[in-house]
Amino acid sequence: MSIRSKAYIVGAFEHPTRKAPDKSTAQLHAECARGALADAGLELRDVDAYFCAGDAPGMGALSMADYLGLKLKHVDSTDTGGSSYLVHVAHAAQAVAAGKCRVALITLAGRPRSEARTPLAANVPEVPFEAAYGVQTLNMYAMVAARHMHEFGTTPEQLAWVKVAMSHHAQHNPHAMLRDVVSVADVLASPRVADPLHKLDCCVVSDGGGALLVVAPEVARSLKRPRVKVLGAGEALKGQDGGRVDLSYSAARWSGPAAFSEAGVSPADIQYASIYDSFTITVLMQLEDLGFCNKGEGGRFVADGNLIAGVGKLPVNTDGGGLCNNHPANRGGITKVIEAVRQLRGEAHPKVQVPNCTLALAQGTGGLLGSRHGSATLILERE
Amino acid sequence: MSTPAQDRTLVAPISDAFSAPFWMAAAEGTLLIRCCNACRAVHWYPRAHCPFCFSDDTAWQASPGTGHIYSVSVTRKAGPQPYAIAYVTLEEGVTLLSNIVDCNLDGLRIGDRVEVVFKPTEGGAFMPMFRPV
């Protein structure tokens, strides 16, 4: 059974905070839920399904559902890191299509700037063979960048163009953490944190969150908001393959074609793309694996402003992305869906709005690109 | 430019009934990898079952511990001193996450040949790492 055209996103809310020392994580989840419900014109009692991931306090959805006051027929706490919330949209569409629920609420929130990080669990099987080596999020992306440069001749200047494009968009977003336009030279002059990545190749760390509402067609038709239809979805995981490590591609190689096939469209049809930008290399890798350019040509594809709205061929992350705007709870997936919804509704900032945007893609990569990660691809259409 | 590798304080790995032979061999200077008796494939990190054919007939196999750097990143801003995290591909064909040590970190390149060395952790166990040859 396909989910094509079986569910709609009718509510989308990005919390405006970027630092929340005086609010609990649960409170931020609730504020995001209220924001999405108000955006859609729905009430809490309309919600009959709830989706959350590892950022939600408590066991799975148990604590949050009780805290929010939800009465549920369907629940899903799939965690694939920052890509979880794109997976949740797909799973919510599946549940709606199967008749298991009508109104699904998805929330994300966290406070990495205000709260200490939880340590890794001792019973994770790879940890004894990896933890002592100093595994960090940034070096597990940096090794992918180093390998890409080695295999394909990608340059630090080309990676820097991704950041430059996001900064051009962020200047128009009053909530963005970093609103100054930067140049390729600025990125290369910033300190190297993990070779070959510079500080400005890395996303921001922000408190905050977001929420989405995925509903059945009859619910969507009863509301006043523009209707954004889920046209196709794909998800995939990639690990170390028993030691046959290949850093030249990501799991988007599988999630992308699955989503395009279900939607019945191709990369050339996409007018706007939200591409997870934990690091500059993440964007380049996903663009190649989704088929926006050939493998190895991502460096040339992102260069010279090609991702800047109104300038290049493929506007990407017109909110400023994780690199400049927001990466709440160290998990940016939900903001990828939210900006795609804004574009399809025509509610993006006028300076970055894609004219008559009817077809958009949202792409997430969660976990560690260099060891174990999840990829999720959504294709969305304005009805 | 020169950034000499410095020894770091290493968190002791957790040993269990399955992995104990690995850590005992490491303390004596031998790198063990895991081999499947059913499909003959070697795998990393070590498991009791084969991740390729799912047989549970697997065994430890001593490795000469030589190979080359598949990828490397000198991590400069994540701890008290810089260190090189790397994927090393052994002659047997498996690729291990590790560190490159006892070298000038700025001189490391993908493709460089390396050999295993063992560095002590806080708990007394030894972690396999690699140095250029």
Contacts between the chains, C-beta under 8 A, distances in Angstrom:
chain1	res1	chain2	res2	distance
A	122	B	14	5.8
A	125	B	45	7.4
A	125	B	47	7.3
A	126	B	45	5.4
A	127	B	14	7.3
A	128	B	13	3.8
A	128	B	14	5.0
A	128	B	15	7.2
A	128	B	19	6.3
A	129	B	13	7.2
A	129	B	44	7.9
A	129	B	45	4.1
A	129	B	46	7.3
A	129	B	96	8.0
A	129	B	97	7.3
A	130	B	45	7.4
A	130	B	97	5.2
A	131	B	11	5.9
A	131	B	13	7.3
A	132	B	10	4.5
A	132	B	11	5.2
A	132	B	12	7.8
A	132	B	13	6.2
A	132	B	121	6.1
A	132	B	127	5.0
A	133	B	85	5.6
A	133	B	97	5.9
A	133	B	98	5.9
A	133	B	99	5.1
A	133	B	127	7.5
A	133	B	129	7.9
A	134	B	8	7.2
A	134	B	75	6.2
A	134	B	78	6.7
A	134	B	79	6.4
A	134	B	83	5.5
A	134	B	85	5.7
A	134	B	99	7.0
A	135	B	85	7.0
A	135	B	97	7.3
A	136	B	75	6.3
A	136	B	78	4.7
A	136	B	85	7.9
A	138	B	75	7.3
A	138	B	78	6.8
A	139	B	73	4.7
A	139	B	75	4.5
A	139	B	78	7.0
A	139	B	85	4.8
A	140	B	85	8.0
A	142	B	73	3.8
A	142	B	75	7.4
A	143	B	71	4.2
A	143	B	72	6.9
A	143	B	73	4.8
A	143	B	85	6.8
A	143	B	86	7.4
A	143	B	87	6.5
A	144	B	71	7.5
A	145	B	73	8.0
A	146	B	71	5.1
A	146	B	72	6.3
A	146	B	73	5.7
A	146	B	110	6.7
A	147	B	70	7.2
A	147	B	71	4.2
A	147	B	110	6.9
A	150	B	71	7.4
A	150	B	110	4.5
A	150	B	111	7.8
A	191	B	76	7.5
A	191	B	77	6.7
A	192	B	76	5.8
A	192	B	77	8.0
A	193	B	75	7.6
A	193	B	76	6.1
A	193	B	77	4.3
A	193	B	78	7.4
A	194	B	73	4.7
A	194	B	74	7.1
A	194	B	75	4.5
A	194	B	76	6.6
A	194	B	77	7.3
A	194	B	78	7.0
A	194	B	85	7.9
A	195	B	72	7.9
A	195	B	73	5.2
A	195	B	74	4.5
A	195	B	75	7.9
A	195	B	76	7.4
A	196	B	73	7.6
A	197	B	73	7.8
A	199	B	77	7.8
A	240	B	44	7.5
A	240	B	45	7.7
A	240	B	95	7.4
A	240	B	97	7.9
A	241	B	51	7.8
A	242	B	41	7.4
A	242	B	43	3.9
A	242	B	44	6.9
A	242	B	50	7.9
A	242	B	51	3.9
A	242	B	52	5.8
A	242	B	94	7.6
A	243	B	42	7.3
A	243	B	43	5.2
A	243	B	44	3.3
A	243	B	45	7.4
A	243	B	93	7.7
A	243	B	94	3.4
A	243	B	95	5.4
A	243	B	96	7.0
A	244	B	93	7.6
A	244	B	94	7.3
A	244	B	95	7.0
A	245	B	70	6.5
A	245	B	87	5.5
A	245	B	89	7.7
A	245	B	95	3.9
A	247	B	70	7.6
A	247	B	71	5.9
A	247	B	87	7.5
A	370	B	71	7.8
A	370	B	87	8.0
A	371	B	97	7.0
